[in-house]
Amino acid sequence: MKIAIRYYSKGGNTQKLANALSSELGVPALTVDQGLKEDVDILFLGSAVYAFDADPQVKEFVKNLDVKVGKIVNFSTTAMVKSTYEQVKKLADQKNIPMSEQEFYCKGAFGIFHKGKPNDEDLKRVKAFARSVVK
Ligand SMILES: Cc1cc2nc3c(=O)[nH]c(=O)nc-3n(C[C@H](O)[C@H](O)[C@H](O)COP(=O)(O)O)c2cc1C
């Protein structure tokens, strides 16, 4: 099974999840400025919300996908809103890429809120999530 991990992270929170996925799945976690070069069965795509929306770089990445992607599995951190699933699904739908119903979400530190998140427990959970996706 071909698996890829891409993410966008301004402050490092989502990157922590990406790195945990990487160590669990044995594939590199790369930023969204590195497009996919070959077809994949599963694309783990990580993002966060900034001013009520996903970052333009995430949108560009999905828009520019020109290989076959079996499905996108969303993972995200935000401070308040509930994950980036709906925003990313909209992008995936425009490209006819199946969006997995499975997603991973946890709070991400933002100023005085959610200090230390994602924490060790979140990283354990995201690794278990990865196992459940690829099982
Ligand atoms: C400029 C900026 C704007 C943000 N706007 C929102 C927002 O509208 N809603 C929300 O839930 N979180 C918001 N956040 C919090 C981030 O989504 C949260 O800290 C996330 O974990 C950041 O991920 P990152 O460290 O991978 O960039 C914002 C953070 C920043 C830095």
The ligand as an SDF file (V2000), in Angstrom:
LIG
                    3D

 31 33  0  0  0  0  0  0  0  0999 V2000
   -3.0630   33.6950   12.7620 C   0  0  0  0  0  0  0  0  0  0  0  0
   -3.8610   32.6060   13.4240 C   0  0  0  0  0  0  0  0  0  0  0  0
   -5.2500   32.5650   13.2550 C   0  0  0  0  0  0  0  0  0  0  0  0
   -6.0060   31.5460   13.8690 C   0  0  0  0  0  0  0  0  0  0  0  0
   -7.3610   31.5110   13.6630 N   0  0  0  0  0  0  0  0  0  0  0  0
   -8.0910   30.4840   14.2180 C   0  0  0  0  0  0  0  0  0  0  0  0
   -9.5020   30.3840   13.9770 C   0  0  0  0  0  0  0  0  0  0  0  0
  -10.1030   31.1830   13.2760 O   0  0  0  0  0  0  0  0  0  0  0  0
  -10.1660   29.3480   14.5520 N   0  0  0  0  0  0  0  0  0  0  0  0
   -9.5440   28.4080   15.3300 C   0  0  0  0  0  0  0  0  0  0  0  0
  -10.1880   27.4780   15.8080 O   0  0  0  0  0  0  0  0  0  0  0  0
   -8.1960   28.4750   15.5600 N   0  0  0  0  0  0  0  0  0  0  0  0
   -7.4610   29.4850   15.0240 C   0  0  0  0  0  0  0  0  0  0  0  0
   -6.1110   29.5530   15.2420 N   0  0  0  0  0  0  0  0  0  0  0  0
   -5.4770   28.5260   16.0740 C   0  0  0  0  0  0  0  0  0  0  0  0
   -4.7890   27.4580   15.2240 C   0  0  0  0  0  0  0  0  0  0  0  0
   -5.7130   26.7930   14.3890 O   0  0  0  0  0  0  0  0  0  0  0  0
   -4.1280   26.4380   16.1700 C   0  0  0  0  0  0  0  0  0  0  0  0
   -3.2100   27.0770   17.0040 O   0  0  0  0  0  0  0  0  0  0  0  0
   -3.4210   25.3550   15.3490 C   0  0  0  0  0  0  0  0  0  0  0  0
   -3.0260   24.3190   16.2230 O   0  0  0  0  0  0  0  0  0  0  0  0
   -2.2290   25.9090   14.6150 C   0  0  0  0  0  0  0  0  0  0  0  0
   -1.5660   24.8620   13.9770 O   0  0  0  0  0  0  0  0  0  0  0  0
   -0.0490   24.9760   13.5350 P   0  0  0  0  0  0  0  0  0  0  0  0
    0.7940   25.1810   14.7770 O   0  0  0  0  0  0  0  0  0  0  0  0
    0.2230   23.6500   12.8890 O   0  0  0  0  0  0  0  0  0  0  0  0
    0.0770   26.1130   12.5870 O   0  0  0  0  0  0  0  0  0  0  0  0
   -5.3560   30.5600   14.6650 C   0  0  0  0  0  0  0  0  0  0  0  0
   -3.9620   30.6210   14.8210 C   0  0  0  0  0  0  0  0  0  0  0  0
   -3.2140   31.6140   14.2230 C   0  0  0  0  0  0  0  0  0  0  0  0
   -1.7150   31.6270   14.4120 C   0  0  0  0  0  0  0  0  0  0  0  0
  1  2  1  0
  2  3  1  0
  2 30  2  0
  3  4  2  0
  4  5  1  0
  4 28  1  0
  5  6  2  0
  6  7  1  0
  6 13  1  0
  7  8  2  0
  7  9  1  0
  9 10  1  0
 10 11  2  0
 10 12  1  0
 12 13  2  0
 13 14  1  0
 14 15  1  0
 14 28  1  0
 15 16  1  0
 16 17  1  0
 16 18  1  0
 18 19  1  0
 18 20  1  0
 20 21  1  0
 20 22  1  0
 22 23  1  0
 23 24  1  0
 24 25  2  0
 24 26  1  0
 24 27  1  0
 28 29  2  0
 29 30  1  0
 30 31  1  0
M  END
$$$$
